Amino acid sequence: MRILLVDDHAVVRKGIKEIASISVGTADFDEAETGCDAMRMIGGTDYDLVILDISLPDRSGLEVLRLIRKDRADLPVLILSMHPENGYAARAFEAGANGYLTKGSVPEELQDAIEKVLKGGRYTSPTLVDSLVRQLLDPVRPAKPHDVLSEREYEVLRRLARGERLTAIANQMDLSTKTVATYRSRAMKKLNLENAAQLFRYAMNAGMLEDDTGPG
């Protein structure tokens, strides 16, 4: 059994390793701090499971997940992030995740998620299941306006609302400044936003920044 932990916090990786060991017993763990490191390691090693964070220093974990799916459609990937399920879980599953769990979950939930994903299943937390059931029972409930955004438009919007500059966002997402500006324009047009103040206000009201106490 070989597992790759992708998270830019050493303390978090250590905790995940201790919890995961209870579920899988004897296993070899490799660690990556960035998306680029993760892709390089996946390209040269046959892993049984990847536990992947969303907020990485160089790019979104969801972008990394999409890259993984291009070459390794069968590789189990469990997303473990600080981002709330109602903002990211659906996007993660659309990108090909086998499970989604927040870092605020109890250790037993992580153990359950690992065991289920390794057996070929998909893991959704009870909280997410309840949310999906409520949506099914309330079909007239309006969708969030930002649901129409692409993953990159959403990520650019979120970073801008946090106060990051276009050049910094471009470097973090490995894109050109012109491309980031295009994503910004598209996102703001779709949401009918005219300036930075409206963008920030929308992000706050939509709960997109509620978990931004630091890298997740």
DRENKOL-364535 format. One record per atom (N, C-alpha, C, O): z, x, y. Coordinates in steps of 0.05 Angstrom, whole numbers, plus 32768, in hexadecimal, padded with zeros to 4 digits. Atoms other than C-alpha are relative to their C-alpha. Layout:
N
ZXY...
//
This chain:
216
800080117FE880008000800080008012801980118023801C80027FF07FE87FEB801D80437FFD7FED80187FEB7FDC80187FFF80127FEA7FFA7FFA80857FFD8010801A80098025801E80037FF47FE67FE4800B80CC800E7FEF801580097FD780177FF1800E7FEA80137FF981067FF38009801A7FF280208020800D7FFA7FE67FEF7FF4814980117FF5801780107FDC801C7FEF80097FEA80207FF18183800680198010800A802F80057FFC7FE87FF0802B802081BE801E800680058024801780167FE47FFB7FFD8077801D81B8800C800B7FE6800B7FFD7FD27FF57FF480188097804D818680177FF17FF4801A7FEE7FDC7FE9800E800980D7802581827FF77FE67FF180037FDF7FDD800A8018800C80B07FE681727FF480067FE47FF97FF87FD1800C7FF8801980888009813C801580067FEB80127FFF7FD37FEA7FF9801380C88023811C800D7FE77FF580137FE57FDE7FF48019800980E67FDD811A7FEE7FF17FED7FF77FE67FD98013800E801280A77FBF80FC7FFF800D7FE57FFE7FFF7FD080017FF1801A80A57FF580C780197FF97FEF80167FF57FD77FE78006800F80EE7FE780B37FFF7FE47FF480077FDF7FDD8002801C800980E17F9C80AE7FEA7FFD7FEB7FEE7FF07FD6801680028013809E7FA3808B8007800C7FE57FFD80037FD07FF97FF3801980BC7FD28057800E7FED7FED800D7FF07FD57FF28013801080E77F99803F7FED7FEE7FF07FF27FE77FDA80148012800C80AA7F6F80307FEE800E7FEC7FE780037FD780147FF38010807C7FA38012800B80167FEE7FFD80217FDD7FF47FEB801080AD7FD47FF37FF5801B80087FF480228020800B7FE57FFB8090801A7FED7FE47FFE800D7FD27FF28001801A80017FF280578022801F7FFE8018801280128023801B80057FEB7FED80378057804A7FF87FF3801A7FE77FE1801B8005800B7FE68036804880947FF3801480127FFC802B8015800C7FEF7FEC8006806580C780057FF1801B80087FD9801B7FFA800C7FE68010805981127FEB800880147FE1801F801580147FFC7FEB7FE08052814C800B7FF4801A80177FDF801A7FF6800A7FE67FF2804B81967FEA7FF280117FF17FE380238016800B7FF07FAD803781B07FEB7FF27FEE7FEB7FF77FD58015800C80107F72800D819A7FEC80147FF67FE380117FDF80137FEB80097F45804A8197800B800F7FE87FFD80147FD47FF47FF380177F76806D816980007FEF7FE77FFA7FF87FD18000801380177F7B802F813D7FE47FFF7FF37FE280007FDB801B8002800B7F2F802A81357FF8801A7FF27FEB80197FDD80067FE6800D7F2980748125800E80017FE58002800B7FD17FF17FFF80187F5F806E80F07FF67FEC7FEB7FF47FF37FD3800B801480127F43802E80D27FE580097FF47FDE80037FDD801A7FF680097EFF805080CE800280147FEA7FEF80187FDA7FFD7FEB80147F1B808780A280147FFB7FEA8018800C7FD97FEB800580147F51806580797FFD7FE37FF67FF67FD180058001801B800C7F528029804A801B7FF38001802C7FF77FEF7FE5800D7FFD7F8D8000806380017FE57FF27FED7FD87FEE7FFB801A800C7FAB7FC4804180097FEB801480067FD380107FF780127FEB7FC67FA680818002800F801B80098026801C7FFD7FF57FE47FC37FB180CD80127FEC800F800D7FD480107FEE80107FEF7FFC7F9880F97FF98009801D7FFF80208024800D7FF97FE67FDD7F96813F800C7FF2801880107FD980187FF7800B7FE67FF97F8C81857FE87FF880107FD28001800C801680087FEF7FCF7F6A81BA7FFE801280197FE8801B802080007FF07FE87FE47F9381F78001801E7FF9801780287FF480027FE380067FCC7FDA81EB7FF8800F80197FEC8002802B80067FF17FE77FC38011821F7FE3800180087FDC8001801F801C7FFC7FFA7F78801682197FEF7FE77FFF7FDB7FE5800D8010801880027F5F7FD1820580107FEA7FF380267FEF7FE87FF28016800C7F747F8C81EE7FFF80027FE17FEB800A7FD580008000801E7F8A7F8781A57FEC7FED7FF47FE37FF07FDE80138014800A7F5C7F4B819E7FE4800D80007FD480067FEF801A7FF180017F217F7981AF800080127FE87FEB80147FDA7FFD7FEF80187F3A7FA9817A7FFB7FF07FE77FEE7FF87FD48003801280177F3E7F6F81497FE37FF97FFB7FDA7FF97FE4801C800680037EF67F5C81567FF080177FF67FDE80147FE6800D7FE8800A7EE07FA3814B800680047FE27FF5800C7FD37FF87FFD801C7F077FA581097FEF7FED7FEF7FE67FF47FDA800E801480107EE47F6580F27FE280077FFC7FD67FFD7FEA801C7FF880037E9F7F8480FD7FFC80117FE77FE7800F7FDA80037FEE80177EAC7FB880C780127FF97FE8800C7FFF7FD17FED800680167EE87F9E809F80087FE38001801E7FDC80097FFB801C7FFF7EE37F53809980177FF77FEE80247FE37FF37FEC800780147F147F53805F801B800D8005802E80087FF67FE77FF27FFB7F4B7F7E807E80147FED800D800F7FE380237FEB80127FF47F8B7F55808A800B800B801A80138022801B7FF67FF87FE67FA07F5880D380147FEC800A800E7FD4800D7FEB80117FF57FE27F3C80EC80058008801D800C801E80237FFB7FFB7FE47FE97F358137801E7FFD8005802A7FE87FFE7FE480027FF980307F44815080028008801D7FFE801F802480027FFB7FE380377F3E819B80167FF2801080227FDF80067FED800D7FEE80647F2C81D57FF37FE7800C80027FD58016800E80177FF4802F7EFA81ED80077FE67FF180077FE67FD97FF9801A800D80437EB181E07FE97FF57FF07FD17FF87FF78014800C8012801E7E8C81A97FEE7FED800E7FD67FEC8009801080147FF380067E5581D77FEA800C80127FD87FFE801A80147FF47FF07FDE7E8781FF7FED80117FF17FD680167FFA80117FEC800E7FC27EB681CB7FFA7FFA7FE37FE680057FD880038004801D7FC97E9D81837FE47FF67FF97FD780007FE7801A800B80067F8A7E7381857FEA801480037FD780167FF380147FEC7FFB7F627EAC81A2800180157FEA7FEC80207FE17FFD7FEC80157F7E7EDB816D7FF37FF77FE67FE580067FD9800B800B80187F6A7EAE81347FE17FFE80027FD380037FEF801D80017FFC7F257EA481527FF3801C7FFD7FDC801F7FF4800A7FE580027F1E7EF081548001800B7FE47FF680207FDD7FFF7FF8801C7F2E7EF4810A801C80097FF6801D80157FE07FE57FF980097F7A7EFE810580087FF07FE77FFF7FD97FE47FF6800D80177F9C7EED80C4801B7FF3800580257FE37FF67FE6800B7FF97FDD7EDD80E680088008801D7FFD801B80277FF77FFB7FE57FFF7EDA812A801E7FFB800280287FE77FF97FE380027FFE80487EE781398009800E801A7FFD802280227FF67FF37FE7806F7EF68179801780137FF9802480107FE47FEB7FEC8005809F7F31817E801C7FF48003803080017FFD7FE6800D7FFE80D67F00818E80097FF27FE6801E7FE77FE57FFA800D801A80D47EE681468016800F7FF1801A80277FF67FEB7FF38011810C7EF581157FF380107FEB7FDC800B7FE3800B7FEE801581017F2C80E17FF57FF17FE87FE17FF97FDC8009800E801880FB7EF980A97FE47FF380047FD57FF17FF1801B800B7FFB80BE7EDA80CB7FEB80157FFD7FD5800F7FF280137FEA8003809C7F1D80CE7FFC80067FE27FE5800B7FDA80027FFB801D80AB7F2880847FEF7FEA7FF37FDD7FF17FE3800F8016800C808F7EE380737FE2800380077FD17FFF7FF7801C7FFD7FF780507EF1809D7FF280167FF17FDB80127FE8800C7FE9800E80437F34807C7FFA7FF87FE37FE47FFD7FD980048008801C804C7F1780367FE97FED7FFD7FD87FEF7FEB801580148002801E7EDC80437FE5800C80067FD180067FF8801A7FF47FF97FE77F0580647FF780137FEA7FDF80137FE480087FEE80157FE87F39802D7FF67FF17FE77FE67FFB7FD78009801080177FDE7F017FFA7FE67FF180067FDC7FE17FF68019800C7FF97F9F7EEB801F80027FE680107FEE7FD980157FFD80187FF17FBD7EB2804680008005801E7FFC801C80277FFD7FFE7FE37FC47EA48090801C7FF7800980277FE47FFE7FE580077FF880067EA380B480007FF4801C7FF58000802F7FFA800C7FE680187E7480EC801D7FF8800180277FED7FED7FE380067FFE805F7E6C810580057FE280027FF37FD380097FF9801C7FFE80837E2981027FFC7FF6801D7FF47FDF8021800380087FE480817E28814E7FE37FFA80067FDC7FE68014801D80057FFB80357E2E81507FF77FE87FF17FE67FD87FFB800880188010802D7DFA811980087FE7800F7FF97FD480117FF780177FF180577DC981417FEE7FFB80197FE87FE4801F801280037FE8802C7DD7817F7FE57FF47FF87FDB7FE28006801A800A80097FEC7DCA815880027FE37FF87FF07FD37FFD7FFC801C800880087D8A813B80017FEE80187FF67FD880197FFE80107FE7801A7D7181817FE57FFC800C7FDF7FE68017801B80037FF47FD37D7F81987FEF7FEC7FF07FE07FDD7FFC800F801380117FB77D58815D80087FE380057FF87FD180057FF6801B7FFB7FE47D1D816B7FFC7FF7801C7FFF7FDF8022800580077FE47FD37D1F81B57FE5800A80087FE3801D8018801B7FF67FFC7F877D2881B67FF77FFE801D7FE4800B8025800980037FE47F827D1281FF800D801580128007801680297FF37FEB7FF17FAE7D4B82147FEB8014800B7FDD80207FFB80157FEF7FF57F837D7482448003801E7FF8801980287FF680007FE480077F6F7DBB823080068010801A8002800680307FFB7FEF7FE97F847DF4825E7FE68009800B7FD480117FFC80197FF77FF47F4E7E0682907FF6801B7FF77FDE80207FF380087FE580087F4F7E4F827B7FF780027FE37FEF80187FDA800A8000801C7F3E7E3C82337FE280047FFF7FD7800C7FEB801D7FFD80007EF57E3E82497FF8801D80057FE08024800280067FE47FFB7EFA7E8882597FFB800F7FE6800780097FD280047FEE80177EE07EBD822A801980127FFE8029801380117FE97FEF80037F137EEF820F8002801580168017801A802180007FEB7FEB7EFE7F25824180047FF4801C80128000802C7FFB800E7FE67EFC7EF4827C801E7FFA8002802A7FFE80187FE4800780007F427EDE82698011801A80048024801980147FF17FE77FFE7F5B7F2682627FFE800C801D80118016802880047FF67FE57F3D7F3B82A580107FEF8014801D7FFA80267FF180117FEE7F5B7EFE82C7801E80067FFF802B800780137FE37FFA80037FA07F0D82AA8008801A800D801C801C801A7FFA7FE57FF57F9D7F5682BF7FFF7FFF801F800F800B802C800280027FE37F867F44830580197FF2800C80237FFA80207FE9800F7FF77FBF7F12830C801980128000802C800D800F7FE97FED80017FEF7F4B82F97FFE8014801680118024801A80027FED7FE97FD57F7283357FF080197FFA7FF0802C800A80107FE880077FA97FA483107FE68000800F7FDA7FEB801480197FFD7FF27F6C7FBF83357FE880017FED7FEC80077FD58018800180117F257FB9831C7FFB801A7FF17FF4801A7FD980057FE7800D7F1F8003830E801380057FE9800C80107FD47FEC7FFC80157F5F800582E67FFA7FEE7FE87FFD7FF67FD18007801280167F4A7FC882BE7FE8800A7FF17FE880097FD880187FF5800D7F077FE782B0800780177FEE7FFD80197FD77FF87FEA80117F2880268296800F7FF77FE7800B80017FD17FF0800A80167F598000826B7FEF7FF17FEB7FF57FF37FD38010801080127F247FD3824D7FE6800E7FF77FD680037FE880177FF080077EF0800A82477FE67FF380087FD37FF17FF98017800E7FF57EBF7FE582737FF9800D801B8009801C802680077FF67FE57E9A7FF582B3800D7FED801580137FD6800F7FF480117FEB7EB77FDC82F57FEE7FE880067FF87FD3800C801380157FFA7E787FB3830080037FE97FEB80027FD27FF27FFD801480157E827F9082BD801A7FF08003801B7FD780007FE6800E7FFB7ECB7F8082CC7FFD7FED801880087FD78017800480127FE87EB67F6483107FF07FE77FF87FF57FD280028010801780097E847F3782EC80127FED7FF180117FD57FF57FEE8012800F7EBA7F1D82BD80137FF28014801A7FDB80107FEF800C7FEB7EE77F1182FA7FF17FE9800D7FFD7FD38010801080157FF27EB07EE9831D7FFC7FE87FEE7FFF7FD17FF78004801680137EA17EC082DF801A7FF07FFC80197FD77FFC7FE7800E80057EEA7EB082D280097FEF801880117FD980157FF8800F7FE87EF97E9C831A7FEE7FE880057FF77FD4800E801280167FFC7EBB7E71831D80067FE97FEC80067FD27FF47FFA801480147ECD7E4D82DC801A7FF18007801D7FD980017FE7800C7FF97F137E4082F780027FF6801D80177FEC8026800180097FE47EFD7E2F833E8015800E80128022800280237FED7FF07FF17F277E67835B7FF0801080157FDA801A800F80107FF37FEA7F127E85839E800B801B80097FFD802B80157FF57FE77FF67F427EBF83AB801780097FED801E7FFB7FDA7FEB7FF480107F787EEC838E801A7FEF7FFF80277FED7FEB7FE880107FFF7FB07EBE83A57FFE7FE87FED80117FE27FDF8004801780127F937E828380800180097FE3800B7FFC7FD180007FF5801B7F887EAE8343801C80047FF680237FFC7FDF7FE57FFA80087FD07EC5834180107FE67FFC801F7FE37FE97FF2801A80027FEA7E7E834D7FF97FF17FE6800A7FE67FD98009800D80197FC07E638314800D800D7FE8801780007FD67FF57FF180177FD77E9A82E4801D7FFA7FFC80277FF77FE67FE38006800180207E8D82F580047FE47FF680157FE07FE37FFC801C8008801A7E4182EE7FF87FFB7FE380037FEA7FD5800A8004801B7FF47E4882AC8011800F7FEC800C800D7FD47FEF7FF28013802A7E74828E7FF480197FF57FFD80247FE1800F7FE9800B7FFA7EAE82848010801A8005800A802E7FF87FF17FE87FFA802C7EE082A1801D7FFF7FF8802D80117FFE7FE480058006806D7EC58286800C80157FEE802480197FEE7FF67FEC801280727EFC82527FFB801C800A7FFE80307FFB80077FE57FF6805D7F36827F8017800F800B8018801680237FEA7FEF7FF8809E7F5B82817FFA801D7FFA800A802F800080087FE5800680797F98826A7FEB7FFE7FEA7FE37FE87FE280148000801580467FAD8235800B7FF27FE880227FF67FE07FF78010801780497F7E81FA7FF6800B7FE67FFC80007FD1
//
